[in-house]
Amino acid sequence: MTLIADFYLETPVLRLAVDAAPEMEVTIEQQTSRESKPFALAFWASNGDFETFDAGLADDPTISDVTVLAELPDQRLYQVELTDKGDEQMTYHSWADQGGVFVSSERAGDGWRARIRFPDRESLRNYVTFCEDHGLTFELRQLYDASERDDDSLGLTDRQYETLRTAAEMGYFDVPRAVELEDLAEQLGVSRQAVSERLRRATEALVRATIFREGGATDPEK
């Protein structure tokens, strides 16, 4: 049974850079293990002081090289190469060896809110043991059967699915609402703006996958 583990992880990787600009939102885009080159990490940074953040990247002992791959008005796509110290603290090698598949990861407080797809419970247990053996804080938030999800046919991304799921469970859609956007943001470990955008995009995806698909309306983008 394939499982998706939603967990909180504390690791020294990028810590100094993020601490330098705590308001910066950081979302991992890609992790790449290269045989003849240092481990590469690509991530989006947004809604923060880039000058301070860049200075933090330059001083971070887990990073050896920084490249800006894309730059927009309020966000940048970075690629960094890790030092030996940074590589030792990456859990990529463990979950990849266990057959895990990366789903998402974003900065949350002093650590990361991550989601990894594991082939079974044993592989997840092995990953948790790796984290504990390396002194990394691991806190499991949710664990669910990936085979029960049918959101691919609805056009939802994993983050949109998780945001909708959390919002429903916490009572955001109740009348009156049991929680506000700020409460969802705190639970998900992201900003209020990020939650708002995910909810809007998820709603649009559901409308296109249901109302437009069933012929009840004409999709304006087609």
C-alpha positions as CSV (number, residue, x, y, z in Angstrom):
1,M,0.0,0.0,0.0
2,T,1.5,3.3,-1.1
3,L,1.5,5.9,1.6
4,I,2.0,9.7,1.6
5,A,3.7,10.9,4.7
6,D,3.1,14.5,5.7
7,F,5.7,15.5,8.3
8,Y,7.8,18.3,9.9
9,L,11.6,18.0,9.6
10,E,14.3,20.2,11.1
11,T,17.7,20.2,9.3
12,P,20.6,22.6,9.2
13,V,20.4,22.8,5.3
14,L,19.6,26.5,4.3
15,R,19.0,27.4,8.0
16,L,21.3,30.4,8.1
17,A,20.0,31.8,4.9
18,V,16.3,31.4,6.0
19,D,17.1,32.8,9.5
20,A,18.6,35.9,7.8
21,A,15.2,36.6,6.1
22,P,12.6,34.9,8.2
23,E,9.7,36.4,6.3
24,M,10.9,34.7,3.1
25,E,8.7,31.9,1.8
26,V,10.9,29.0,0.5
27,T,9.5,26.1,-1.5
28,I,11.6,23.2,-2.8
29,E,11.3,22.6,-6.5
30,Q,13.8,19.9,-7.2
31,Q,16.5,17.8,-5.5
32,T,19.3,16.3,-7.7
33,S,22.0,13.9,-6.7
34,R,24.9,14.1,-9.2
35,E,27.6,11.5,-9.4
36,S,30.5,13.8,-10.3
37,K,29.2,17.1,-8.9
38,P,27.9,18.3,-5.5
39,F,24.2,17.7,-4.6
40,A,22.0,20.4,-6.2
41,L,18.9,21.9,-4.6
42,A,16.4,24.1,-6.6
43,F,13.9,26.2,-4.7
44,W,11.6,29.2,-5.1
45,A,11.9,32.1,-2.6
46,S,9.2,34.8,-2.5
47,N,7.8,37.7,-0.5
48,G,10.9,38.6,1.4
49,D,14.0,40.8,1.4
50,F,16.2,39.2,-1.3
51,E,19.3,41.3,-0.5
52,T,19.3,40.0,3.1
53,F,18.4,36.5,1.9
54,D,21.3,36.4,-0.6
55,A,23.7,37.6,2.1
56,G,22.5,34.7,4.2
57,L,23.0,32.2,1.3
58,A,26.6,33.5,0.9
59,D,27.3,32.9,4.6
60,D,25.4,29.6,4.9
61,P,28.0,26.7,5.7
62,T,25.7,24.1,4.0
63,I,25.9,25.9,0.6
64,S,28.9,26.2,-1.8
65,D,27.5,27.8,-4.9
66,V,24.3,29.9,-5.7
67,T,22.7,30.5,-9.1
68,V,19.5,32.5,-9.8
69,L,17.7,30.5,-12.5
70,A,14.7,32.8,-12.8
71,E,13.7,36.2,-11.4
72,L,10.2,37.6,-11.1
73,P,9.0,40.8,-9.4
74,D,8.4,39.1,-6.0
75,Q,10.0,35.7,-6.4
76,R,13.2,34.0,-7.6
77,L,14.1,30.4,-8.5
78,Y,17.5,29.5,-7.1
79,Q,19.8,26.5,-7.6
80,V,22.4,25.9,-4.9
81,E,25.2,23.3,-4.6
82,L,25.6,21.8,-1.2
83,T,28.9,21.5,0.8
84,D,29.9,18.2,2.3
85,K,28.3,19.3,5.5
86,G,25.0,20.1,3.7
87,D,25.0,16.9,1.8
88,E,25.4,14.9,5.0
89,Q,22.3,16.5,6.5
90,M,20.1,15.9,3.4
91,T,17.6,13.1,3.8
92,Y,17.2,12.7,0.1
93,H,19.6,9.8,0.0
94,S,17.5,7.9,2.6
95,W,14.0,8.3,1.2
96,A,15.3,7.8,-2.4
97,D,17.0,4.5,-1.4
98,Q,13.7,3.4,0.2
99,G,11.8,4.0,-3.0
100,G,10.3,7.3,-1.9
101,V,9.0,9.9,-4.3
102,F,9.2,13.6,-3.5
103,V,5.8,15.4,-3.4
104,S,6.5,18.8,-1.9
105,S,8.4,20.7,0.8
106,E,8.2,24.3,2.1
107,R,9.8,26.2,4.9
108,A,7.7,26.1,8.1
109,G,8.9,27.8,11.3
110,D,12.4,26.5,12.1
111,G,12.1,23.5,9.8
112,W,10.3,22.1,6.7
113,R,6.8,20.9,6.0
114,A,7.5,17.9,3.7
115,R,5.5,15.3,1.9
116,I,7.0,12.1,0.6
117,R,5.3,9.1,-1.1
118,F,6.6,5.8,0.3
119,P,5.9,2.3,-1.0
120,D,5.0,0.9,2.4
121,R,5.2,1.4,6.2
122,E,8.6,-0.3,6.5
123,S,10.2,2.1,4.1
124,L,8.8,5.0,6.1
125,R,10.1,3.5,9.3
126,N,13.6,3.1,7.8
127,Y,13.5,6.8,6.8
128,V,12.4,7.9,10.3
129,T,15.3,5.8,11.8
130,F,17.7,7.6,9.4
131,C,16.5,11.0,10.6
132,E,16.8,10.0,14.3
133,D,20.3,8.5,13.8
134,H,21.4,11.8,12.2
135,G,20.0,13.9,15.0
136,L,17.2,15.4,12.8
137,T,13.9,16.3,14.3
138,F,11.1,14.3,12.6
139,E,7.4,14.8,13.5
140,L,4.7,12.9,11.5
141,R,1.7,15.1,11.0
142,Q,-0.5,12.9,8.7
143,L,-0.2,9.6,7.0
144,Y,-2.7,8.5,4.4
145,D,-3.2,5.9,1.7
146,A,-2.2,7.4,-1.6
147,S,-4.3,4.8,-3.5
148,E,-7.5,6.4,-2.0
149,R,-6.8,9.7,-3.8
150,D,-8.5,10.4,-7.1
151,D,-7.5,14.0,-7.4
152,D,-5.4,13.5,-10.5
153,S,-8.6,13.3,-12.5
154,L,-9.7,16.5,-10.9
155,G,-6.6,18.4,-11.9
156,L,-5.5,19.1,-8.4
157,T,-1.9,19.3,-7.4
158,D,-0.8,17.6,-4.2
159,R,-0.5,21.0,-2.4
160,Q,-4.0,22.0,-3.5
161,Y,-5.4,18.7,-2.4
162,E,-3.8,18.9,1.0
163,T,-5.0,22.5,1.4
164,L,-8.6,21.6,0.6
165,R,-8.4,18.5,2.9
166,T,-7.0,20.5,5.8
167,A,-9.5,23.4,5.3
168,A,-12.5,20.9,5.3
169,E,-11.2,19.1,8.4
170,M,-10.6,22.3,10.3
171,G,-14.1,23.7,9.5
172,Y,-13.1,26.5,7.1
173,F,-16.0,25.7,4.8
174,D,-18.5,25.5,7.7
175,V,-21.2,28.2,8.1
176,P,-20.2,30.1,10.1
177,R,-16.5,29.3,9.6
178,A,-14.8,27.5,12.5
179,V,-11.3,28.8,11.4
180,E,-9.9,31.6,9.3
181,L,-7.2,31.8,6.7
182,E,-4.6,32.6,9.3
183,D,-5.4,29.4,11.2
184,L,-5.0,27.3,8.0
185,A,-1.8,29.1,7.2
186,E,-0.4,28.2,10.6
187,Q,-1.5,24.6,10.3
188,L,0.0,24.2,6.9
189,G,3.2,26.1,7.7
190,V,2.8,28.7,4.9
191,S,1.7,32.3,4.6
192,R,-1.9,33.5,4.5
193,Q,-1.4,34.6,0.9
194,A,-0.2,31.2,-0.1
195,V,-3.2,29.5,1.4
196,S,-5.6,31.9,-0.3
197,E,-4.0,31.4,-3.7
198,R,-4.1,27.6,-3.3
199,L,-7.7,27.6,-2.4
200,R,-8.6,29.8,-5.4
201,R,-6.6,27.7,-7.8
202,A,-8.0,24.4,-6.3
203,T,-11.5,25.8,-6.7
204,E,-10.9,26.7,-10.3
205,A,-9.4,23.3,-11.0
206,L,-12.5,21.6,-9.5
207,V,-14.8,23.7,-11.5
208,R,-13.0,23.0,-14.8
209,A,-12.9,19.2,-13.9
210,T,-16.6,19.0,-13.0
211,I,-18.9,21.7,-14.4
212,F,-17.0,22.2,-17.7
213,R,-16.2,18.6,-18.2
214,E,-19.8,17.6,-17.8
215,G,-20.9,20.0,-20.4
216,G,-22.7,22.3,-18.1
217,A,-20.7,25.4,-19.2
218,T,-18.1,26.4,-21.7
219,D,-14.5,26.5,-20.5
220,P,-13.3,30.1,-21.4
221,E,-9.8,28.8,-21.9
222,K,-10.8,26.3,-24.7
